[in-house]
């Protein structure tokens, strides 16, 4: 036993030493991109949403008793040359009551941050998820709008306190795809329609009550950013916006980028180019860039077009985007080759595309 201890300890020590010089990320002086704080070298976010495993389980469903699954996924994403991993944290897993965070989940989050440090992967921590409707605490949906916002602020203050000292956090993303209710009637549900078995869209209010939608979005954003800043003055803050957030005719989210940009460090947009509509996707991206902050395409994937078209979109988007984050669901390309399902075939085409573009995207980074 003594003979093998050094073989175990030395690699760990080497990884910890490597993590100790991991640089913090900040917005560049020209407000168009990101740089590493100490060296000033460019940093281009390029990575994956690790929002669930291939079987649909969220990270909180298995990170307490199957930690090796998380470790394997991080090692695999690092092997693909990613530098950012987006993690989606569920409100119900982190809050025992409107005012009391769940310490066991915060402890697990701290362990995740340590894993990010040792693998040298930056985290995009997206919060307040209610993806599985059955897991949403009944008391949460009974809160008034104001009390719901205050509970969300408690969540973010606790997360920020846990992560404040780590350079491995790229950003805090306040919520995935928030929407301000429109019209004059009151909604009876805080969640948008399900996509498969998950609810990715969430309303921050169910009753507009005569208020302007962008002003509601601005007030909510300001409150949650202030909660984070009580504990963490350094890490970047954003919010993951649906592509229909621009102030244009038709369907809108109420989160007009120009209205909330003053409270954010950069703009994050979820943009899935459609077949034959590349010009439209670029025009949408240009609209988000008009807010005057760096823009990260926080979600994209060959969902509505093929990988070839998505590659052309990446090429054209370089003029407007400061980073790109796709998806990884726990299966390597080799494990899917040859693909046995349509889903695997699409995912495999994406991973191949990611690897094809990695050298060009990361040319400007260390």
C-alpha positions in Angstrom: 0.0 0.0 0.0 2.8 2.4 0.9 4.4 1.7 -2.4 1.5 3.0 -4.5 0.6 6.1 -2.3 3.2 8.3 -4.2 1.7 7.3 -7.5 -1.7 8.6 -6.3 -0.5 11.7 -4.6 1.9 13.1 -7.1 -0.6 13.5 -10.0 -3.0 15.2 -7.6 -0.4 17.5 -6.3 0.6 18.4 -9.9 -3.1 19.2 -10.8 -3.5 21.4 -7.7 -0.3 23.3 -8.5 -1.6 23.9 -12.0 -4.9 25.1 -10.7 -3.2 27.6 -8.4 -2.2 29.8 -11.3 -5.5 29.8 -13.1 -6.3 33.3 -14.1 -9.5 35.2 -13.5 -11.5 36.3 -16.6 -12.7 39.9 -17.1 -14.2 42.0 -19.9 -11.6 43.6 -22.2 -11.0 47.3 -22.0 -12.7 47.9 -25.3 -15.9 46.2 -23.9 -16.1 43.8 -26.9 -14.5 40.6 -25.6 -12.8 38.9 -22.6 -9.2 38.7 -21.3 -7.4 36.9 -18.6 -6.9 39.4 -15.8 -3.2 38.9 -14.9 -1.7 38.3 -18.4 -4.1 40.3 -20.4 -4.3 37.5 -23.0 -7.6 37.0 -24.9 -10.1 34.5 -23.5 -12.7 33.1 -25.9 -15.4 31.0 -24.2 -15.6 27.8 -26.1 -17.3 24.8 -24.6 -20.4 23.0 -23.6 -23.7 23.1 -21.7 -23.5 20.1 -19.4 -27.2 20.5 -18.5 -28.0 16.8 -18.1 -26.7 13.4 -18.8 -27.8 11.4 -21.9 -30.5 9.8 -19.9 -32.0 13.1 -18.9 -30.8 13.2 -15.3 -29.9 16.7 -14.0 -26.6 17.0 -12.2 -28.3 17.2 -8.8 -29.9 13.9 -9.5 -26.5 12.1 -9.3 -23.7 14.3 -8.0 -24.2 13.2 -4.4 -23.7 9.5 -5.0 -22.2 9.2 -8.5 -19.5 11.9 -8.4 -17.3 9.8 -10.8 -19.9 10.5 -13.5 -19.3 14.3 -13.1 -15.5 13.8 -13.1 -15.6 11.7 -16.2 -17.7 14.3 -18.1 -15.3 17.1 -17.1 -12.3 15.1 -18.2 -14.0 14.3 -21.5 -15.0 17.9 -22.2 -11.4 19.0 -21.4 -10.2 16.3 -23.8 -12.2 18.0 -26.5 -10.3 21.3 -25.8 -13.3 23.1 -24.2 -12.5 25.9 -21.8 -16.0 26.6 -20.4 -18.7 24.3 -19.0 -22.2 25.6 -18.3 -23.8 24.0 -15.3 -27.5 24.4 -14.6 -28.4 24.6 -10.9 -32.0 23.8 -9.8 -33.7 26.1 -7.3 -35.4 23.3 -5.5 -32.2 21.4 -4.9 -30.5 24.5 -3.3 -33.3 26.0 -1.2 -35.0 24.4 1.8 -37.3 27.5 2.3 -37.5 31.0 1.0 -34.8 32.1 3.3 -32.7 29.0 4.0 -30.3 27.5 1.4 -29.5 23.8 1.5 -26.0 23.4 2.8 -25.4 19.9 1.3 -26.0 21.3 -2.2 -23.7 24.3 -1.6 -21.0 21.8 -0.3 -21.4 19.8 -3.5 -21.2 23.0 -5.6 -17.9 23.9 -3.8 -16.6 20.4 -4.8 -17.6 21.1 -8.4 -15.7 24.4 -8.3 -12.6 22.5 -7.1 -13.1 20.0 -9.9 -13.2 22.9 -12.4 -10.0 24.3 -10.9 -8.1 21.0 -11.2 -9.3 20.4 -14.7 -8.8 24.0 -15.6 -12.3 24.5 -17.0 -14.2 27.7 -16.3 -17.8 27.5 -15.1 -20.8 29.3 -16.4 -23.1 28.8 -13.4 -26.7 29.2 -14.4 -29.2 29.3 -11.6 -32.8 29.2 -10.5 -33.7 26.2 -12.7 -37.1 24.6 -12.4 -36.5 22.1 -15.3 -38.4 19.2 -13.7 -41.7 20.6 -12.7 -42.3 17.8 -10.1 -39.1 18.9 -8.2 -40.3 22.5 -7.8 -41.1 23.1 -4.1 -44.9 23.8 -3.7 -44.1 26.7 -1.4 -42.1 28.4 -4.1 -45.1 28.7 -6.5 -47.3 30.1 -3.7 -45.0 33.0 -3.1 -46.0 36.5 -4.2 -43.9 38.0 -7.0 -41.8 40.1 -4.6 -41.3 37.2 -2.2 -40.3 34.9 -5.1 -37.7 37.4 -6.2 -36.4 37.7 -2.7 -36.1 33.9 -2.4 -34.2 34.0 -5.7 -31.9 36.6 -4.3 -31.1 34.4 -1.3 -30.2 31.6 -3.7 -27.8 33.8 -5.6 -26.2 35.3 -2.5 -25.5 31.8 -1.2 -24.1 30.6 -4.5 -21.9 33.7 -4.8 -20.6 33.3 -1.3 -19.6 29.7 -2.1 -17.8 30.6 -5.3 -16.5 34.1 -4.7 -12.8 33.1 -4.2 -12.3 30.8 -7.2 -10.9 32.0 -10.5 -12.6 29.0 -12.1 -16.0 30.7 -12.3 -16.4 32.4 -15.6 -19.8 33.9 -14.8 -23.1 33.7 -13.0 -26.1 33.4 -15.3 -29.1 34.6 -13.4 -31.7 32.3 -15.1 -32.1 30.3 -18.2 -34.5 32.0 -20.6 -36.5 34.3 -18.3 -39.7 35.9 -19.7 -41.9 38.7 -18.4 -45.5 37.9 -18.8 -47.3 40.0 -21.4 -50.9 41.1 -21.9 -53.3 42.2 -19.2 -54.4 38.8 -17.9 -52.7 36.9 -15.1 -50.9 33.7 -15.7 -51.6 30.6 -13.6 -48.1 29.0 -14.0 -44.6 30.3 -13.6 -43.2 27.9 -16.2 -43.3 27.9 -19.9 -44.2 24.9 -22.1 -42.1 21.8 -21.7 -39.5 20.8 -24.2 -39.5 17.0 -23.8 -39.6 16.4 -20.1 -38.0 19.8 -19.1 -39.3 23.3 -18.6 -36.4 25.6 -19.7 -38.4 28.8 -19.9 -39.5 30.5 -16.7 -41.6 33.6 -16.0 -40.3 36.2 -13.5 -43.9 37.5 -13.1 -47.3 36.1 -13.7 -49.1 39.5 -13.7 -47.7 42.5 -15.5 -50.2 44.7 -13.5 -49.9 47.6 -16.0 -46.1 47.8 -15.8 -43.8 48.0 -18.8 -42.2 44.6 -19.5 -38.6 45.9 -19.9 -38.9 47.8 -16.7 -39.9 44.6 -14.8 -36.9 42.8 -16.4 -34.6 45.6 -15.4 -35.8 45.6 -11.8 -35.5 41.9 -11.4 -32.0 41.9 -12.9 -30.9 44.7 -10.7 -32.1 42.9 -7.5 -30.4 39.7 -8.3 -27.1 41.3 -9.3 -27.1 43.3 -6.1 -27.6 40.0 -4.1 -24.5 38.5 -5.9 -22.4 41.7 -5.3 -23.0 41.4 -1.5 -20.7 38.4 -1.6 -18.8 38.6 -4.9 -17.6 41.8 -6.5 -15.4 40.2 -9.1 -17.1 37.5 -11.2 -19.0 38.3 -14.3 -22.8 38.3 -14.4 -25.2 37.7 -17.3 -28.6 36.2 -18.0 -29.4 33.6 -20.7 -31.8 35.2 -23.2 -34.0 33.6 -25.8 -33.4 34.8 -29.3 -36.8 36.5 -29.4 -35.8 39.1 -26.7 -35.1 41.9 -29.2 -37.5 44.8 -29.3 -39.1 43.8 -32.6 -42.7 43.1 -33.8 -44.0 39.7 -32.8 -43.1 37.4 -29.9 -40.8 38.9 -27.3 -39.6 38.0 -23.9 -39.6 41.4 -22.3 -35.8 41.1 -21.7 -34.7 43.7 -24.2 -30.9 43.6 -24.1 -30.5 47.4 -24.1 -32.8 47.6 -21.1 -30.9 45.2 -18.9 -27.3 45.7 -20.2 -26.4 48.3 -17.6 -26.7 45.7 -14.8 -24.8 42.9 -16.7 -21.2 42.4 -17.7 -22.1 40.7 -21.0 -25.1 39.5 -23.0 -25.8 35.8 -23.4 -28.1 34.7 -26.2 -29.5 31.3 -27.1 -29.5 31.1 -30.9 -30.4 28.0 -33.0 -30.0 28.9 -36.7 -32.7 27.5 -38.9 -32.2 25.7 -42.2 -31.8 28.2 -45.0 -32.1 31.2 -42.6 -28.4 32.0 -41.9 -28.9 35.7 -42.7 -31.7 35.9 -40.3 -29.6 34.3 -37.5 -26.8 36.8 -38.1 -29.2 39.7 -38.1 -30.6 38.5 -34.7 -27.0 38.2 -33.3 -26.2 41.7 -34.5 -29.3 43.0 -32.6 -28.0 41.6 -29.4 -24.5 43.1 -30.0 -26.1 46.5 -30.3 -26.5 46.6 -26.5 -22.8 47.5 -26.3 -21.6 44.6 -24.3 -19.7 41.4 -25.3 -22.1 38.7 -26.6 -21.7 35.0 -25.9 -23.8 32.5 -27.9 -24.5 30.5 -24.8 -26.6 27.8 -26.5 -26.3 26.7 -30.1 -26.6 23.3 -31.8 -27.6 21.7 -35.1 -31.2 21.5 -33.9 -32.9 23.3 -36.8 -30.2 23.0 -39.4 -27.4 20.6 -40.2 -23.8 20.7 -39.0 -22.6 22.1 -42.3 -24.9 25.1 -42.0 -24.0 25.6 -38.3 -20.4 25.7 -39.3 -21.1 28.5 -41.8 -23.0 30.3 -38.9 -20.0 30.0 -36.6 -17.8 31.5 -39.4 -20.1 34.5 -39.9 -20.8 35.0 -36.2 -17.2 35.7 -35.4 -17.7 39.3 -36.3 -20.3 39.7 -33.5 -19.8 37.0 -30.9 -17.1 36.8 -28.2 -17.8 33.1 -27.3 -19.8 30.0 -28.1 -21.2 27.2 -25.9 -22.8 24.1 -27.4 -23.8 20.9 -25.6 -22.3 17.7 -24.2 -24.4 15.0 -22.6 -21.9 12.5 -21.3 -21.2 10.4 -24.4 -18.0 10.7 -26.4 -17.9 10.7 -30.1 -16.3 7.3 -30.1 -19.2 5.9 -28.0 -21.7 7.1 -30.6 -19.8 6.0 -33.6 -21.4 4.6 -35.7 -24.7 6.3 -34.5 -27.6 4.0 -33.8 -30.2 6.7 -33.3 -31.1 10.0 -35.0 -30.2 11.9 -31.8 -26.8 10.3 -31.7 -26.2 11.1 -35.3 -27.0 14.8 -34.8 -24.9 14.9 -31.6 -22.0 13.2 -33.3 -22.1 15.7 -36.2 -22.0 18.4 -33.6 -19.0 17.0 -31.7 -17.1 16.5 -35.0 -17.9 20.1 -35.9 -16.7 21.3 -32.5 -13.4 19.6 -32.9 -13.1 20.9 -36.5 -13.5 24.5 -35.3 -11.6 24.3 -32.1 -8.1 25.2 -33.5 -9.5 28.3 -35.3 -11.6 29.6 -32.4 -8.8 29.1 -29.8 -6.0 30.5 -32.0 -6.2 33.8 -30.1 -6.2 32.2 -26.7 -3.2 30.7 -24.7 
